[in-house]
Structures are given as structure tokens and as C-alpha cells.
Amino acid sequence: MTENANDPRIVRTMHMLREALLELMEEQGFERITVKDITSKAGLNRGTFYLHYTDKFDLLDRITEEMMQGLREIAQTFDPLDLVLHESQDTPFPFSVRLFEYFGEHARFFSVMLGPKGDPAFSSKFKEFMQVHLLDKFNEFHHSEDRVPVPWDYLMAYLISAHLGIVQHWLEQGRDHTPWEMALMFTRMTQLSPIQSAGLKK
């Protein structure tokens, strides 16, 4: 499968195959999809598919890895100290703006993969990404259990699930807020407790 990734024809072909797969997953889930289904949806022949991918699993794996690599590159810009020192509730964390912009740019992929007919393993992979590349960076500020009123691992599990839920809900609602607005909500919910965010306590 030697290919020139810069050739516009190849780029276009691979984009068509990837979009076809995501559309089919949205319709019927991954398991029932065949290579023939993908090529028919894309308007291409099976020979063209096998020039670029070995099978449907290879196609999905490579799309997923490309998306996760983009997230890892954004995560490299994350400094937990910036979040700790950020006091304004009227401006979002710059990092969170970049993150929601990325989710918005690739909304089709994340909507499908985190949706009811997506790959169940992706949610676990996404949570692992948040743990390894984001939340683990807070360990340098975590010196003693005495400073944290709940066990650290349970706090991390809560934050990971909460943040994943925010992204999923935004995508399910058709991105009814801009990335900047979502980043601001994220900032406020991070700075405030759920009770404060609900307006039940100042």
C-alpha cells in the first residue's frame, strides 16, 4: 500500500472512504459494515480501497489514530499551572478553546465514535487520553492526601467522566454553542462546584 500522501487524488480518495465509513457507522454501526458497503457509499471500487487499507478495521484504526494524534498535539500545550492560576470566570482557559475548536472541526468523527452506534472501545481510549495527557499533569500539585477531601483516583474518575459527558452532550445537541462558549462553560464548571454551577450556593 505504497502511496503519496500529498497527492491530491489520493487525499480525496481517502477522505471519501473515511466519510463513507463514518456515515455507515452512523446508520448501522461498525460490525455489519463490509468493504463493499464502504466502496459503494464512496462511489469507488474495492481495488481502490485495498490500495490504501487492508480492511475496514485498518481504515477505522487509522482514522482514530489520526484524530487522537491531533488531540495529543493540543495536549502538549496544556500547562496545569495556567489552569490553577486562572481566576477569571469571564474568559475561558485558552487550552480549552483549542480543544473545543478541534472537536468542532472533527465533529462528524467524534459524534459517531462517541454516539450509540460508535466503537465502544473509543470511549475507553478517549478516557485514557484524558488521564495520561491531561489529568496526570496535576500530580505535580498533588503532594498529600490530606489536601484532597476525597481519594485522588475517585476524583480523577469523576472529572474524566464529567468532561467526556460535556463533549458528548455538546455534539448530541448539534453544537448549539460555539467552541468559545463551551470553553467558558468548561472553565466555570471547573472552577466552581456542581452546586455553585447550579446556582444553589454562592
N, C-alpha and C positions, 0 to 999 in steps of 0.2 A: 504494500500500500504506500509506495513512494509517491509523494505529492509535493507540489509547490504551494505552500500555504498563502503565498502572496498573489497567486494567480486569481484575478477577479472571477473567472469562471468557476474555479474550484471553491472559492469563498462562497459564491452564490449557491452552488450545488449543495454544499454542506449546510448552509443556512436553511435551504428548502427542506432538507432531510430532517434537520433538528426541529424546525417548526412543525413539520408533519407529525413527528413523534409526539411532541407536546400536545398537539391538537387531538391526536388519537387517544393519548392518555387521559385527556380531559373528558373525552367521550366514553371510553370503555375501560380505562385502567391499563396497566402495563402488561399483565400476564397474557391477555388474549391477543395482543398485537403480534403480527407477523411482519417479516421484512417486506413481503408483498403488499401488505396493508400500507406500510410506510412509503414505499415507492409509488404506489398508486395515488396516495394522497398528495405526494410531492410532484406527481406527473413525470416521474423518471423511471428508468428500468432497473432491474435488480443488479445488472452488471455494474452500473454506475455506483450503486450503493456499496458493492463489495470492493470497489476501488479505494474507498475511504474507511470503511468499517468492516469488522469481521462478522458482527451480528448485532442484534438490537441491544444487547447488553453492553457491548463496546460503545455503541452510539450514546446510550444513556450515561455510561460511566464517564465518557469524555466531555459531555455537556456539563455534567455535575462537577467534574474536576475543574473545568474552566471557570464555572461560577464560584466555586469555593476558593480558587486561586485569587479571584478578584476580591473576595472578602478578606483573604489573608493579607493582601497588599494594603487594604484600607486599615486593617487591624494593626499593621506595623506603625501607623501614625498615632495610635492611641497611647496616651500617657495618663495613667490613673491620677497622677498629681494634678493635672488640669481639671479633672472632674472633682477632686477633693477641694480644690481652691476656688471652683466656680461658685459664686454666691448669687448671681442674678437669676431671678425666676422669669425674667422677661426676654432673655436671649438663650438660645439652645446651646448645648455643647457643640462646638464645631465638628467634632468627630461624629456625633450622632446625625448631623445634617448630611455628611458624606455617606453615611451608612444607609439612610433612608432614600437618598438620591439613587444609590446603587440598586436598592430593592425596587424602586420605581422604574429604573431603566430596564430592569430584567424582570418586570412584574409577571410576565407570562410564565417564565420558568418557576419562580417561587410560588406563584398562585397554584400551579399544577402540582408541584412537588410537595407542598405543604397542605394541599387540599385533600378531600376524601378519596380521590382516586389516584393520588400520587404514590411515590415509593415510600413505604413505611420506614425504611431504613434511613431515609433522608433526614427525618426529624431528629433521629439519634445523632447523625453526622453533624447536623446544624447545632445541636446542643453541645456536642463535643467541641466544635469550633469555638463557641462562646466561652466554654470552660477553659480551654487551653490558651486561646489567643486574647481573651479579654479579662475574664474574672480572675484568672490565676495571677494576673499582674497586680492584683490588690494584696496578694500575700505579703508583699514587702511592707505594707502598712499594718499587717495583722501580726502583732507581736505577742499577744496574750489572750487566752480565752476569757480572762477577767474583763477585757474591754468589749466583749461581744455578749449581749444578753441571751443569745441562742447559739446552739452549736454551729460552727462555721460551715460544715458540709450541708446542713439543712438550709442555712441562709443562701448558700450558692445555688442549691436546687430550686429554691423559691424564686430567686432572681432570674435564673435561666428560663424556667417555665413562664414566668411573667413576661419577660422580654420577647420570648417566642410568641406568646399569645397576642402581644401588641402588634407584631408584624403580621401574623395570620389574620387578625381582625381587620386591619387596615386593607389588606389585599382582598379579603372577602367582601368588604364594603365598596369595592371598586375604587380604592384610593381616593376617598371622599375628602381628604385633606392633603395639602401639599407636603413634600418632604420636610420643609422648614417647619411647618405647623406640627407635624408628627414629632420632629426632633424636639420642639419646645415642650410638647406633652410628655415626651420621654424624660426630658430634663426635670420637669416639675414633679413627675411621679417618682423619679429617682431621689430628688431632694426631700420630698415630703413622704410621710407615711400614707398608706391607703386611707386611713381615717381622715387625715388632713386633706388629701386629694379629693375626698368626697364632700368636703366642707362641713364635716361633723365636729371638727376640733381645730382651733387655731394653733 
